[in-house]
Each structure stands twice: as structure tokens, then as C-alpha cells.
């Protein structure tokens, strides 16, 4: 089961698993946080493949989710459904509590009563907050979230550990670092940069563009998740089968360099609007990938140039840019 199957990561992961011969139960509520047409496009691609079943449901609807679990008994559950975005959480906090807290609790309860082999869930690099130590390691403290979104993801990790401890569910959390690529999320900075260039609007750069981000290409993320699927956490010192991994490139890029690469690939220079730091934002993200490389052999391969070239090719085709 993949929740958030019509989302960016959920779509690419589901396509990959279907191509590998897995049967995939997709769940998504198709909310209008961003362009629903893009979600339908992703869903149409999934529906064209054998082995895919889709349910339009909100994961916080516990009765509906219990029914799906009882009918299909998924052995692997990958929870990617969530209300995303740091800035959106400032004005719409309730949606984060409903989806990220109540929804994740529903998934945990369904896994508890259906004896799943492995639950994998999306956490976020935002749990590290604004800490100065770099790179960010899984062993670092994460008890100072600076946005509600980050707080809900930190809560997911605590909830998951407690369920793994109490009910013996093998669970792995994945802290994603700024995932980008074709069919991506229009609310993400790289997608907005391309939109603003296409529409002739100034690119908005927070903290005057002085930000560092660990950009991770979608294909590398999908390969990492596939490896995690087959890696059941071994019991820790307390006998709990729970693990958390960073999923990142391990190489932060200057935001201004990122913008310059998009401009060059687009073939057009954008006007720029310099803004102060946005509340809830962090100055830098930087993944320490030692643990996941040691445990499952994950090593990202896609360079920023390669990843952005693929994204811009898709973007130009999708919006018929001449």
C-alpha cells in the first residue's frame, strides 16, 4: 500500500514498484493544496499499469482505511500521505493536525491490527530545525522544530516508535531532503522558479538568496525506498524494531547557483526579488548519509545538472514552452 499515491514521491515510487511486479494499493484524497490536474495526470499513468488499485480516501477516515486494510491485507505499507509545506502551515495549521497526526495515527492503528511486515513512513529534514551542526545526523537532537509542519513530522517519529515498541511493528522513518524532479510539486521552490520565469514574474528569494539546500533527485529517492522495503529493522537494545534514515544527496547547494542552473536550462534570465527569511524556514539542510549507506548500500548518483535537465525537459513539454 502506498498512501499519497497521486503525490510526487508516491507516484514515482508506485510506478517503479509496479514495473518491478509488485501489486500496489494506492490511496490519496486528491486535495486541492496544489494543481489537482497534475495529480490526475500522475494517477492516469498509474491506472494504465497492471497491478494497481486506487482508492480516493482521506487517511484520517479510520473506517474507510480499516475497510481497505481488511480487504487487501497489505504486507508492506508506505505512508507518504501528508499535508506538506512549511509556509502553508503558518496559515492553515488545522490541515496538518488532521492529516499528519490523525491520519498517521489511523495508519498505525490499521498496521497494528493487520500484522503488516513493514511500515515505512515519510518524515522530513525539517525535524532538524535550525541547528548549526552539519551535516545533519540521525543521532542529532530533533526536539526544537521551528514550524508546525516540522513538529508534526517529529510527532510521527515519536508515535511510530511507541507503536513499534508496544505492538512489535517493524517501522522505518525516512527524513527526505528537498526532493525534486519531473511531475514534481508546484509549491516547491524549484518548480516556482520555472513558473515565474515562464510567466515573466520575479523569482522570490528568501534571506536574499543566501540559503543552502540538500537537493535530492526523485530517482535516487525511489531507489532508496525500494532498498528500505526489503530491510526490516533489527531489534535495538530495547528490542524495538524501529529505524530512521536520512534520504539526501549529502551535498548542499547554494540556492543562487540552483536558480542560475534553471535559468541556463530554460534559456532565460529571471528578475529577482530579495526577501527576508521566512518564518519557519531554515538556513541550511545537509544530510549525513553514512548510516543508510552502511545499512542498505544507498548512494545517490544523480548530479544537480542531470536532475534539473530532466526536470526542465518535462516542464517545457508539460506547459508547451517554446
C-alpha positions in Angstrom: 0.0 0.0 0.0 1.2 3.5 -0.9 -0.7 6.4 0.6 -0.3 9.7 -1.2 0.0 7.7 -4.4 -1.0 10.6 -6.5 1.6 12.8 -4.9 5.1 13.5 -6.2 7.1 10.8 -4.4 4.1 8.4 -4.1 3.6 8.5 -7.9 7.2 7.8 -8.9 7.6 5.1 -6.2 4.3 3.4 -7.3 5.4 3.4 -10.9 8.7 1.8 -10.0 7.1 -0.8 -7.8 4.5 -1.7 -10.5 7.2 -2.0 -13.1 9.0 -4.4 -10.7 6.0 -6.6 -10.5 4.5 -5.5 -7.1 0.8 -5.2 -6.7 0.1 -1.6 -5.4 -2.9 -0.4 -3.5 -2.9 3.4 -3.9 -4.7 5.8 -1.5 -5.0 9.5 -2.0 -7.6 12.1 -1.2 -6.6 14.3 -4.2 -6.9 17.5 -2.2 -6.5 20.9 -3.8 -3.4 22.0 -2.0 -1.9 22.4 -5.4 -2.9 21.8 -9.1 -5.3 18.8 -9.0 -4.8 18.3 -12.7 -1.2 17.3 -12.1 -2.4 14.7 -9.5 -4.8 13.3 -12.0 -2.0 13.1 -14.6 0.1 11.0 -12.2 -2.9 8.9 -11.4 -3.7 8.2 -15.1 -0.2 6.9 -15.6 -0.6 4.6 -12.6 -4.0 3.4 -13.8 -2.5 2.3 -17.1 -0.4 -0.3 -15.4 -1.3 -3.8 -14.3 -1.5 -4.5 -10.6 -2.7 -1.1 -9.5 -5.8 -0.4 -7.5 -6.8 3.1 -6.3 -9.0 4.4 -3.5 -9.8 8.1 -3.1 -9.8 8.4 0.6 -8.5 10.6 3.4 -6.2 8.6 5.6 -7.8 10.2 8.7 -11.0 8.4 7.8 -10.4 5.4 10.1 -13.5 3.4 9.0 -12.6 3.7 5.3 -8.9 2.8 5.9 -9.9 -0.2 8.1 -12.1 -1.5 5.3 -9.2 -1.2 2.7 -6.8 -3.0 5.0 -9.2 -5.8 5.9 -9.9 -6.4 2.2 -6.4 -6.4 0.8 -4.1 -7.2 3.8 -1.1 -5.3 2.5 2.2 -6.8 3.7 4.2 -3.5 3.1 2.7 -0.1 3.9 4.4 3.1 2.7 2.8 6.2 4.2 3.6 9.2 2.1 0.2 11.0 2.5 0.6 14.2 4.5 -0.1 17.9 4.4 3.2 19.2 3.0 4.9 22.6 3.1 6.5 24.7 5.8 5.0 28.1 4.8 1.4 26.8 4.3 1.4 25.6 7.9 1.5 29.2 9.1 -2.0 30.0 7.8 -3.5 26.5 7.7 -2.5 24.7 10.8 -5.6 22.5 11.1 -4.9 20.6 7.9 -1.6 19.5 9.4 -3.1 18.1 12.6 -5.8 16.3 10.6 -3.6 14.7 8.0 -0.2 14.4 9.6 -1.3 13.5 13.2 -4.7 12.0 13.0 -4.1 10.4 9.6 -0.8 8.8 10.7 -2.5 7.5 13.8 -5.1 5.8 11.6 -2.3 4.1 9.6 -0.6 3.0 12.8 -3.8 1.5 14.1 -4.5 -0.3 10.9 -1.0 -1.7 10.8 -1.4 -2.8 14.5 -4.5 -4.9 13.7 -3.4 -6.3 10.3 0.1 -7.7 11.1 2.0 -5.8 8.4 5.5 -7.0 7.7 7.0 -3.4 7.5 5.6 0.1 7.8 7.7 2.8 6.1 6.7 6.5 6.6 7.8 9.9 5.3 9.4 12.1 7.9 11.4 15.3 6.9 14.7 17.0 7.1 12.7 19.9 8.8 12.8 17.9 12.1 16.4 19.1 12.5 15.3 22.7 12.8 17.9 25.5 12.7 20.7 23.6 14.3 24.2 24.7 13.5 26.0 21.3 13.5 26.4 19.9 10.0 25.9 17.5 8.4 22.6 16.5 10.0 22.9 13.0 11.5 20.1 10.7 12.6 21.6 10.7 16.1 21.2 14.6 16.4 18.6 16.1 18.7 15.4 16.9 16.9 13.3 18.4 19.8 13.3 22.1 18.6 11.1 22.2 15.5 10.6 25.7 14.1 7.4 25.1 12.1 4.2 23.2 12.8 5.0 21.0 9.8 8.3 20.0 11.4 6.5 19.4 14.7 4.0 17.0 13.1 6.8 15.1 11.4 8.7 14.9 14.7 5.5 13.7 16.3 5.2 11.0 13.6 8.6 9.6 14.6 7.6 9.5 18.3 4.3 7.9 17.5 5.9 5.3 15.3 8.5 4.4 17.9 5.8 3.9 20.6 3.7 1.6 18.3 6.8 -0.4 17.3 7.7 -0.8 21.0 4.2 -1.7 22.2 3.0 -3.8 19.3 6.1 -5.2 17.7 5.5 -3.4 14.3 8.7 -3.1 12.2 8.8 0.6 11.3 11.3 2.7 9.3 11.1 6.5 9.0 12.6 8.4 6.1 13.8 12.0 6.5 13.6 13.4 3.0 15.8 16.3 1.9 14.3 18.6 -0.7 13.2 16.1 -3.3 12.9 17.4 -6.9 12.3 16.1 -10.4 9.7 15.7 -13.2 6.0 15.8 -12.2 7.1 17.5 -9.0 5.2 19.6 -6.6 4.3 23.1 -7.8 4.6 24.5 -4.3 8.4 23.6 -4.2 10.9 26.4 -4.8 12.5 24.9 -8.0 9.1 24.5 -9.6 8.1 28.0 -8.6 11.3 29.4 -10.1 10.4 27.8 -13.5 6.9 29.1 -13.3 8.0 32.6 -12.6 10.4 32.6 -15.5 7.7 31.2 -17.8 5.2 33.9 -16.7 7.7 36.8 -16.5 7.4 37.3 -12.8 10.3 38.0 -10.4 11.7 35.0 -8.6 11.3 35.5 -4.8 14.4 34.6 -2.9 14.2 34.5 0.9 17.1 35.6 3.1 18.3 37.4 0.0 19.0 34.1 -1.7 21.5 33.1 1.0 20.3 29.6 1.6 21.7 26.1 1.2 19.7 23.1 0.3 20.5 19.4 0.0 18.6 18.7 -3.2 17.8 15.0 -3.8 16.7 13.8 -7.2 13.5 11.7 -7.3 15.0 8.6 -8.9 17.6 8.4 -6.1 14.8 8.7 -3.6 12.8 5.9 -5.2 15.8 3.6 -5.2 16.5 4.3 -1.6 12.9 3.5 -0.6 13.0 0.2 -2.6 16.0 -0.9 -0.7 14.4 0.1 2.6 11.3 -2.1 1.8 13.4 -5.2 1.9 15.4 -4.1 5.0 13.4 -5.0 8.1 14.8 -3.1 11.1 16.7 -5.4 13.5 15.8 -5.0 17.2 17.6 -2.3 19.1 19.0 -2.6 22.6 15.4 -2.4 23.9 14.1 -4.9 21.4 12.3 -2.3 19.3 12.4 -2.8 15.5 12.5 0.8 14.5 14.9 2.8 12.4 15.2 6.3 10.9 17.3 7.2 7.9 18.2 10.5 6.1 17.4 10.4 2.4 19.5 13.1 0.9 22.2 13.8 -1.6 24.7 14.7 1.1 25.8 17.8 -0.8 24.1 21.1 -0.1 23.9 23.6 -3.0 23.7 27.4 -2.9 20.2 28.5 -3.8 21.5 31.2 -6.2 23.5 28.6 -8.0 20.4 26.4 -8.3 18.5 29.4 -9.8 21.3 30.1 -12.3 21.2 26.5 -13.5 17.4 26.7 -14.0 17.8 30.0 -15.9 20.5 28.5 -18.2 18.5 25.4 -18.9 15.4 27.5 -19.6 17.3 29.9 -21.8 16.0 33.0 -20.0 17.2 35.1 -17.1 14.6 36.0 -14.4 14.2 39.2 -12.4 14.8 38.5 -8.7 13.0 39.9 -5.6 15.1 39.6 -2.5 13.1 39.0 0.7 13.9 38.5 4.4 14.0 35.0 5.9 10.5 33.4 6.0 9.2 32.3 9.4 9.6 28.5 9.8 12.4 28.3 7.2 15.9 27.1 8.0 19.2 28.4 6.6 20.7 25.1 5.6 19.9 21.4 5.1 22.7 18.9 4.8 22.2 15.2 5.1 24.7 12.8 6.7 24.1 9.7 4.6 26.6 7.4 6.3 24.0 5.3 8.1 21.8 4.4 5.2 24.9 3.7 3.0 26.2 1.4 5.7 22.9 -0.4 6.3 21.4 -0.8 2.8 24.1 0.5 0.4 22.2 3.6 -0.6 24.4 6.1 -2.6 22.7 8.8 -4.7 24.0 9.1 -8.2 22.2 12.0 -9.9 24.1 15.3 -10.2 22.2 18.5 -9.9 22.9 19.3 -13.6 21.4 15.9 -14.6 18.4 16.2 -12.4 17.5 19.7 -13.3 18.0 18.9 -17.0 15.4 16.1 -16.7 13.0 18.3 -14.8 13.2 21.2 -17.3 12.7 18.9 -20.2 9.5 17.6 -18.6 8.4 21.1 -17.5 8.8 22.5 -21.0 6.8 19.7 -22.5 4.1 19.8 -19.9 3.5 23.6 -20.3 4.2 23.5 -24.1 7.0 26.1 -23.6 8.5 27.2 -26.9 
